[in-house]
Amino acid sequence: MTILHFIRHGETDWNAQRRIQGQTDVPLSPTGREQARQLADRLAEKEIGAIWSSDLQRALDTAQPLAERLGLEVHVTEALRERDFGDDEGKHDELVFPRHPQSHWRHPDTAHPNGESRRDVWNRVAAFLDTLLAEPPAGEIALVTHGGPIRLGVAYLQRKKIDAIEWHAIANVSVTTVEV
């Protein structure tokens, strides 16, 4: 059995402002940096033997205090990046939501202009998880990433169909644990 801890990055100014980040490389805010330190304290007693992170700075800066606390290196992958929201990145969500019907945000094959579909992210995250779990580097692994890859990765491991996944909020520095 392998235990995966899916961890959402700490808060950014864009989170606080409700701006769509996607793959825009927004750094942690001072609050987010403190959240990352507290996360390292919370997880210090876990038997985490490997840490993987999205290559976006907000995820890396969330992973680093945990890695230092546990004496581990952070393995970096683009596979754990957030969904590319294309032309809508940087915009306030209340300006984007009314322009797009719910199906545009949640239908698996629909993408924002110049962005990725949910299925694109599903395929990327699923391929990463399949490779990771074929020969797990540790019995307990931390994956520091973003809300989209967490929702989709957990659903993939639970064998849910992509079109049956319901959107739900994932808080900054929350930990979603899955045993596989």
Accessible surface in RSA format (square Angstrom, percent):
REM  Atomic radii and reference values for relative SASA: ProtOr
REM  Chains: A
REM  Algorithm: Lee & Richards
REM  Probe-radius: 1.40
REM  Slices: 20
REM RES _ NUM      All-atoms   Total-Side   Main-Chain    Non-polar    All polar
REM                ABS   REL    ABS   REL    ABS   REL    ABS   REL    ABS   REL
RES MET A   1   162.03  83.9  86.34  57.1  75.69 180.2  79.00  67.2  83.03 110.0
RES THR A   2    12.35   8.8  12.21  12.4   0.14   0.3   0.44   0.6  11.91  18.0
RES ILE A   3    37.18  21.2  37.18  27.7   0.00   0.0  37.18  26.8   0.00   0.0
RES LEU A   4     0.00   0.0   0.00   0.0   0.00   0.0   0.00   0.0   0.00   0.0
RES HIS A   5     2.21   1.2   2.21   1.5   0.00   0.0   2.21   2.3   0.00   0.0
RES PHE A   6     0.41   0.2   0.34   0.2   0.07   0.2   0.34   0.2   0.07   0.2
RES ILE A   7     0.00   0.0   0.00   0.0   0.00   0.0   0.00   0.0   0.00   0.0
RES ARG A   8    39.79  16.7  39.79  20.3   0.00   0.0   1.77   2.4  38.03  23.0
RES HIS A   9     2.37   1.3   2.37   1.6   0.00   0.0   0.00   0.0   2.37   2.8
RES GLY A  10     0.00   0.0   0.00   N/A   0.00   0.0   0.00   0.0   0.00   0.0
RES GLU A  11    41.86  24.0  41.86  31.7   0.00   0.0   0.14   0.3  41.72  34.1
RES THR A  12     0.00   0.0   0.00   0.0   0.00   0.0   0.00   0.0   0.00   0.0
RES ASP A  13    76.97  53.9  76.00  75.6   0.97   2.3  14.67  34.5  62.30  62.1
RES TRP A  14    45.19  18.1  45.19  21.9   0.00   0.0  27.61  14.7  17.58  28.5
RES ASN A  15    32.22  22.2  16.69  16.1  15.53  37.4  10.61  25.5  21.61  20.9
RES ALA A  16    68.13  62.6  33.46  51.6  34.66  78.9  42.55  59.9  25.58  67.8
RES GLN A  17    85.98  48.1  71.36  52.2  14.62  34.8  34.79  74.0  51.19  38.8
RES ARG A  18   146.66  61.6 138.84  70.8   7.82  18.6  56.01  76.5  90.66  54.9
RES ARG A  19    68.86  28.9  60.46  30.8   8.40  20.0   0.63   0.9  68.23  41.4
RES ILE A  20    14.98   8.5  10.00   7.4   4.99  12.0  14.98  10.8   0.00   0.0
RES GLN A  21    15.04   8.4  10.57   7.7   4.47  10.6   3.24   6.9  11.80   8.9
RES GLY A  22     2.14   2.6   0.00   N/A   2.14   2.6   0.00   0.0   2.14   4.8
RES GLN A  23    41.20  23.0  29.11  21.3  12.09  28.8   9.39  20.0  31.81  24.1
RES THR A  24    50.18  35.7  42.78  43.4   7.40  17.6  39.74  53.4  10.44  15.8
RES ASP A  25    80.18  56.2  55.07  54.8  25.11  59.4  25.07  59.0  55.10  55.0
RES VAL A  26    11.35   7.5   9.68   8.8   1.67   4.0  11.35   9.9   0.00   0.0
RES PRO A  27    81.97  59.7  80.16  73.1   1.81   6.6  80.16  66.2   1.81  11.3
RES LEU A  28     5.80   3.2   0.67   0.5   5.12  12.9   0.67   0.5   5.12  13.8
RES SER A  29     7.44   6.3   4.17   5.6   3.28   7.5   7.44  15.9   0.00   0.0
RES PRO A  30    93.24  68.0  87.02  79.3   6.22  22.6  89.11  73.6   4.13  25.7
RES THR A  31    70.82  50.4  65.04  65.9   5.78  13.8  34.95  46.9  35.87  54.2
RES GLY A  32     0.00   0.0   0.00   N/A   0.00   0.0   0.00   0.0   0.00   0.0
RES ARG A  33   108.21  45.4 106.31  54.2   1.90   4.5  41.70  57.0  66.51  40.3
RES GLU A  34    71.60  41.1  71.60  54.2   0.00   0.0  35.93  69.5  35.67  29.1
RES GLN A  35    40.50  22.6  39.67  29.0   0.83   2.0  12.42  26.4  28.08  21.3
RES ALA A  36     0.62   0.6   0.62   1.0   0.00   0.0   0.62   0.9   0.00   0.0
RES ARG A  37   123.91  52.0 121.36  61.9   2.55   6.1  59.50  81.3  64.40  39.0
RES GLN A  38    91.87  51.4  90.93  66.5   0.93   2.2  26.16  55.7  65.71  49.8
RES LEU A  39     0.00   0.0   0.00   0.0   0.00   0.0   0.00   0.0   0.00   0.0
RES ALA A  40     4.66   4.3   4.66   7.2   0.00   0.0   4.66   6.6   0.00   0.0
RES ASP A  41    86.87  60.9  73.00  72.7  13.87  32.8  25.14  59.2  61.74  61.6
RES ARG A  42   130.81  54.9 102.07  52.0  28.74  68.4  68.37  93.4  62.44  37.8
RES LEU A  43     7.53   4.2   7.53   5.4   0.00   0.0   7.53   5.3   0.00   0.0
RES ALA A  44    19.19  17.6   5.37   8.3  13.82  31.4   5.37   7.6  13.82  36.6
RES GLU A  45   157.72  90.5 133.04 100.6  24.68  58.8  65.28 126.3  92.44  75.5
RES LYS A  46    93.63  45.7  81.86  50.2  11.78  28.0  33.97  30.6  59.67  63.6
RES GLU A  47   148.42  85.2 129.29  97.8  19.13  45.6  50.07  96.9  98.35  80.3
RES ILE A  48    11.78   6.7   0.00   0.0  11.78  28.4   0.00   0.0  11.78  32.0
RES GLY A  49    35.72  44.0   0.00   N/A  35.72  44.0  19.18  52.6  16.54  37.0
RES ALA A  50     5.09   4.7   2.93   4.5   2.16   4.9   5.09   7.2   0.00   0.0
RES ILE A  51     0.00   0.0   0.00   0.0   0.00   0.0   0.00   0.0   0.00   0.0
RES TRP A  52    55.19  22.1  55.19  26.7   0.00   0.0  55.04  29.3   0.15   0.2
RES SER A  53     0.00   0.0   0.00   0.0   0.00   0.0   0.00   0.0   0.00   0.0
RES SER A  54     0.00   0.0   0.00   0.0   0.00   0.0   0.00   0.0   0.00   0.0
RES ASP A  55    35.05  24.6  23.16  23.1  11.88  28.1  12.38  29.1  22.67  22.6
RES LEU A  56     3.00   1.7   3.00   2.1   0.00   0.0   3.00   2.1   0.00   0.0
RES GLN A  57    72.35  40.5  72.33  52.9   0.03   0.1  21.28  45.3  51.07  38.7
RES ARG A  58     1.39   0.6   1.39   0.7   0.00   0.0   0.00   0.0   1.39   0.8
RES ALA A  59     0.00   0.0   0.00   0.0   0.00   0.0   0.00   0.0   0.00   0.0
RES LEU A  60    39.98  22.3  38.68  27.7   1.29   3.3  38.69  27.2   1.28   3.4
RES ASP A  61    49.81  34.9  43.75  43.5   6.06  14.3   9.91  23.3  39.90  39.8
RES THR A  62     0.00   0.0   0.00   0.0   0.00   0.0   0.00   0.0   0.00   0.0
RES ALA A  63     0.00   0.0   0.00   0.0   0.00   0.0   0.00   0.0   0.00   0.0
RES GLN A  64    78.87  44.1  78.87  57.6   0.00   0.0  32.24  68.6  46.62  35.4
RES PRO A  65    30.08  21.9  25.43  23.2   4.65  16.9  27.36  22.6   2.72  16.9
RES LEU A  66     0.00   0.0   0.00   0.0   0.00   0.0   0.00   0.0   0.00   0.0
RES ALA A  67     0.28   0.3   0.17   0.3   0.11   0.3   0.17   0.2   0.11   0.3
RES GLU A  68   122.48  70.3  95.22  72.0  27.26  64.9  42.60  82.4  79.88  65.2
RES ARG A  69   124.94  52.5  93.14  47.5  31.79  75.7  34.37  47.0  90.57  54.9
RES LEU A  70    42.11  23.4  15.64  11.2  26.47  66.5  20.49  14.4  21.61  58.2
RES GLY A  71    67.84  83.7   0.00   N/A  67.84  83.7  37.16 102.0  30.68  68.7
RES LEU A  72    51.49  28.7  35.89  25.7  15.60  39.2  40.92  28.7  10.57  28.4
RES GLU A  73   122.55  70.4 108.30  81.9  14.25  33.9  43.20  83.6  79.35  64.8
RES VAL A  74    25.11  16.5   6.47   5.9  18.64  44.9   6.47   5.6  18.64  50.5
RES HIS A  75    61.58  33.7  57.35  39.9   4.23  10.8  33.03  34.0  28.54  33.2
RES VAL A  76    75.96  50.0  47.22  42.8  28.73  69.2  47.22  41.0  28.73  77.9
RES THR A  77    24.00  17.1  18.17  18.4   5.83  13.9  10.89  14.6  13.11  19.8
RES GLU A  78   113.54  65.2 108.86  82.4   4.69  11.2  29.52  57.1  84.02  68.6
RES ALA A  79    18.80  17.3  14.54  22.4   4.26   9.7  16.81  23.7   1.99   5.3
RES LEU A  80     0.38   0.2   0.38   0.3   0.00   0.0   0.38   0.3   0.00   0.0
RES ARG A  81    60.91  25.6  60.91  31.1   0.00   0.0   5.69   7.8  55.22  33.5
RES GLU A  82    23.14  13.3  23.14  17.5   0.00   0.0   2.99   5.8  20.15  16.5
RES ARG A  83    14.97   6.3  14.97   7.6   0.00   0.0   7.93  10.8   7.04   4.3
RES ASP A  84    39.49  27.7  39.49  39.3   0.00   0.0   1.25   2.9  38.24  38.1
RES PHE A  85    24.99  12.5  24.99  15.5   0.00   0.0  24.99  15.2   0.00   0.0
RES GLY A  86    18.62  23.0   0.00   N/A  18.62  23.0   8.51  23.4  10.11  22.6
RES ASP A  87    73.01  51.1  57.10  56.8  15.92  37.6  26.30  61.9  46.71  46.6
RES ASP A  88     0.37   0.3   0.37   0.4   0.00   0.0   0.00   0.0   0.37   0.4
RES GLU A  89    35.73  20.5  15.97  12.1  19.76  47.0   7.18  13.9  28.56  23.3
RES GLY A  90    17.29  21.3   0.00   N/A  17.29  21.3   8.86  24.3   8.43  18.9
RES LYS A  91    76.92  37.5  72.47  44.5   4.45  10.6  52.56  47.3  24.36  26.0
RES HIS A  92    60.72  33.2  60.62  42.1   0.09   0.2  38.95  40.1  21.76  25.3
RES ASP A  93    18.72  13.1  18.72  18.6   0.00   0.0   5.25  12.4  13.47  13.4
RES GLU A  94    99.68  57.2  88.48  66.9  11.20  26.7  59.18 114.5  40.50  33.1
RES LEU A  95   109.63  61.1 101.99  73.0   7.64  19.2 104.33  73.3   5.29  14.2
RES VAL A  96     0.00   0.0   0.00   0.0   0.00   0.0   0.00   0.0   0.00   0.0
RES PHE A  97    76.84  38.4  70.48  43.7   6.36  16.5  70.69  42.9   6.15  17.6
RES PRO A  98   108.24  78.9  64.92  59.2  43.32 157.5  77.94  64.3  30.30 188.3
RES ARG A  99   124.20  52.1  92.55  47.2  31.66  75.4  68.33  93.4  55.88  33.9
RES HIS A 100    22.81  12.5  18.37  12.8   4.44  11.4  13.24  13.6   9.57  11.1
RES PRO A 101    91.93  67.0  78.10  71.2  13.83  50.3  90.85  75.0   1.08   6.7
RES GLN A 102   105.31  58.9 100.24  73.3   5.07  12.1  62.46 133.0  42.85  32.5
RES SER A 103    66.43  56.1  57.10  76.2   9.33  21.5  43.50  92.6  22.93  32.1
RES HIS A 104    28.61  15.6  27.62  19.2   0.99   2.5  17.02  17.5  11.58  13.5
RES TRP A 105    32.72  13.1  26.83  13.0   5.89  13.8  26.83  14.3   5.89   9.6
RES ARG A 106    70.92  29.8  69.48  35.4   1.44   3.4  35.11  48.0  35.80  21.7
RES HIS A 107    84.22  46.0  79.04  54.9   5.17  13.2  54.39  56.1  29.83  34.7
RES PRO A 108     7.90   5.8   7.90   7.2   0.00   0.0   7.90   6.5   0.00   0.0
RES ASP A 109    82.38  57.7  56.85  56.6  25.53  60.4  28.50  67.1  53.88  53.7
RES THR A 110    42.20  30.0  38.41  38.9   3.80   9.1  24.35  32.7  17.85  27.0
RES ALA A 111    35.59  32.7  20.46  31.6  15.12  34.4  20.46  28.8  15.12  40.1
RES HIS A 112     1.90   1.0   0.00   0.0   1.90   4.9   0.00   0.0   1.90   2.2
RES PRO A 113    63.08  46.0  51.56  47.0  11.52  41.9  63.06  52.1   0.02   0.1
RES ASN A 114   124.65  86.0  86.04  83.1  38.61  93.0  32.70  78.7  91.95  88.9
RES GLY A 115    23.56  29.1   0.00   N/A  23.56  29.1   2.42   6.6  21.14  47.3
RES GLU A 116    32.90  18.9  31.93  24.2   0.98   2.3  18.34  35.5  14.56  11.9
RES SER A 117     8.93   7.5   8.93  11.9   0.00   0.0   5.47  11.6   3.47   4.9
RES ARG A 118    26.15  11.0  26.15  13.3   0.00   0.0  17.03  23.3   9.12   5.5
RES ARG A 119    85.80  36.0  85.80  43.7   0.00   0.0  33.83  46.2  51.97  31.5
RES ASP A 120    68.58  48.0  61.50  61.2   7.09  16.8  13.14  30.9  55.45  55.3
RES VAL A 121     0.32   0.2   0.32   0.3   0.00   0.0   0.32   0.3   0.00   0.0
RES TRP A 122    34.88  14.0  33.36  16.1   1.53   3.6  15.14   8.1  19.74  32.0
RES ASN A 123    82.68  57.0  75.71  73.2   6.97  16.8  27.49  66.2  55.19  53.3
RES ARG A 124    49.64  20.8  38.91  19.8  10.74  25.6  45.29  61.9   4.35   2.6
RES VAL A 125     1.10   0.7   1.10   1.0   0.00   0.0   1.10   1.0   0.00   0.0
RES ALA A 126     9.80   9.0   9.61  14.8   0.20   0.5   9.61  13.5   0.20   0.5
RES ALA A 127    59.33  54.5  51.16  78.9   8.17  18.6  57.60  81.1   1.72   4.6
RES PHE A 128    23.59  11.8  15.83   9.8   7.77  20.2  22.50  13.6   1.09   3.1
RES LEU A 129     0.20   0.1   0.20   0.1   0.00   0.0   0.20   0.1   0.00   0.0
RES ASP A 130    75.70  53.0  66.17  65.9   9.54  22.5  29.00  68.2  46.71  46.6
RES THR A 131   105.03  74.7  92.97  94.2  12.07  28.8  70.94  95.3  34.09  51.5
RES LEU A 132    11.23   6.3   4.78   3.4   6.45  16.2  10.87   7.6   0.36   1.0
RES LEU A 133    41.98  23.4  25.31  18.1  16.67  41.9  25.77  18.1  16.21  43.6
RES ALA A 134    79.14  72.8  42.69  65.9  36.45  82.9  54.86  77.3  24.28  64.3
RES GLU A 135   149.70  85.9 132.22 100.0  17.48  41.6  48.30  93.4 101.40  82.8
RES PRO A 136    57.62  42.0  34.91  31.8  22.71  82.5  34.91  28.8  22.71 141.1
RES PRO A 137    76.18  55.5  34.95  31.9  41.23 149.9  47.37  39.1  28.81 179.1
RES ALA A 138    21.19  19.5   7.32  11.3  13.88  31.6  20.98  29.5   0.21   0.6
RES GLY A 139    49.02  60.4   0.00   N/A  49.02  60.4  32.46  89.1  16.56  37.1
RES GLU A 140    21.25  12.2  20.49  15.5   0.76   1.8   2.74   5.3  18.51  15.1
RES ILE A 141     0.00   0.0   0.00   0.0   0.00   0.0   0.00   0.0   0.00   0.0
RES ALA A 142     0.00   0.0   0.00   0.0   0.00   0.0   0.00   0.0   0.00   0.0
RES LEU A 143     0.00   0.0   0.00   0.0   0.00   0.0   0.00   0.0   0.00   0.0
RES VAL A 144     0.00   0.0   0.00   0.0   0.00   0.0   0.00   0.0   0.00   0.0
RES THR A 145     0.21   0.1   0.21   0.2   0.00   0.0   0.21   0.3   0.00   0.0
RES HIS A 146     0.62   0.3   0.62   0.4   0.00   0.0   0.50   0.5   0.12   0.1
RES GLY A 147     4.72   5.8   0.00   N/A   4.72   5.8   4.33  11.9   0.39   0.9
RES GLY A 148    11.29  13.9   0.00   N/A  11.29  13.9  10.94  30.0   0.35   0.8
RES PRO A 149     0.43   0.3   0.24   0.2   0.19   0.7   0.24   0.2   0.19   1.2
RES ILE A 150     2.54   1.4   2.54   1.9   0.00   0.0   2.54   1.8   0.00   0.0
RES ARG A 151    36.98  15.5  31.92  16.3   5.06  12.1   9.75  13.3  27.24  16.5
RES LEU A 152     7.13   4.0   6.49   4.6   0.65   1.6   6.65   4.7   0.48   1.3
RES GLY A 153     0.00   0.0   0.00   N/A   0.00   0.0   0.00   0.0   0.00   0.0
RES VAL A 154    18.96  12.5  18.96  17.2   0.00   0.0  18.96  16.5   0.00   0.0
RES ALA A 155     3.58   3.3   2.76   4.3   0.82   1.9   3.25   4.6   0.33   0.9
RES TYR A 156    41.56  19.4  41.28  23.5   0.28   0.7  24.64  18.5  16.92  20.9
RES LEU A 157    23.57  13.1   7.27   5.2  16.30  41.0   7.38   5.2  16.19  43.6
RES GLN A 158    94.79  53.0  67.25  49.1  27.53  65.6  30.90  65.8  63.89  48.5
RES ARG A 159   181.11  76.0 152.30  77.6  28.81  68.6  72.90  99.6 108.21  65.6
RES LYS A 160   108.16  52.8  96.87  59.4  11.29  26.9  53.06  47.8  55.09  58.7
RES LYS A 161   155.78  76.0 147.97  90.8   7.81  18.6  97.32  87.6  58.46  62.3
RES ILE A 162    13.76   7.8  11.82   8.8   1.95   4.7  11.82   8.5   1.95   5.3
RES ASP A 163   101.98  71.4  73.85  73.5  28.13  66.5  21.28  50.1  80.70  80.5
RES ALA A 164    66.96  61.6  41.62  64.2  25.33  57.6  51.71  72.8  15.25  40.4
RES ILE A 165    20.44  11.6   9.31   6.9  11.13  26.8  11.32   8.1   9.12  24.8
RES GLU A 166   142.25  81.7 132.00  99.9  10.25  24.4  48.00  92.8  94.25  77.0
RES TRP A 167   132.02  53.0 107.86  52.2  24.16  56.7  95.18  50.7  36.84  59.8
RES HIS A 168    97.36  53.2  93.45  65.0   3.91  10.0  74.11  76.4  23.25  27.1
RES ALA A 169    79.18  72.8  55.95  86.3  23.23  52.9  57.21  80.6  21.98  58.2
RES ILE A 170    16.29   9.3   7.32   5.4   8.97  21.6  10.70   7.7   5.59  15.2
RES ALA A 171    67.86  62.4  53.40  82.4  14.45  32.9  62.88  88.5   4.98  13.2
RES ASN A 172    30.45  21.0  18.85  18.2  11.60  27.9   3.39   8.2  27.06  26.2
RES VAL A 173    14.26   9.4  13.63  12.3   0.63   1.5  13.73  11.9   0.53   1.4
RES SER A 174    33.41  28.2  25.39  33.9   8.02  18.5  32.56  69.3   0.85   1.2
RES VAL A 175    44.34  29.2  14.28  12.9  30.06  72.4  14.28  12.4  30.06  81.5
RES THR A 176    45.96  32.7  42.02  42.6   3.95   9.4  32.04  43.0  13.93  21.1
RES THR A 177    70.23  50.0  40.48  41.0  29.75  70.9  31.33  42.1  38.90  58.8
RES VAL A 178    16.13  10.6  12.22  11.1   3.91   9.4  16.13  14.0   0.00   0.0
RES GLU A 179   109.95  63.1  83.30  63.0  26.66  63.5  21.14  40.9  88.81  72.5
RES VAL A 180    61.69  40.6  21.84  19.8  39.85  96.0  57.90  50.3   3.78  10.3
END  Absolute sums over single chains surface
CHAIN  1 A     8547.1       6834.7       1712.4       4397.5       4149.6
END  Absolute sums over all chains
TOTAL          8547.1       6834.7       1712.4       4397.5       4149.6
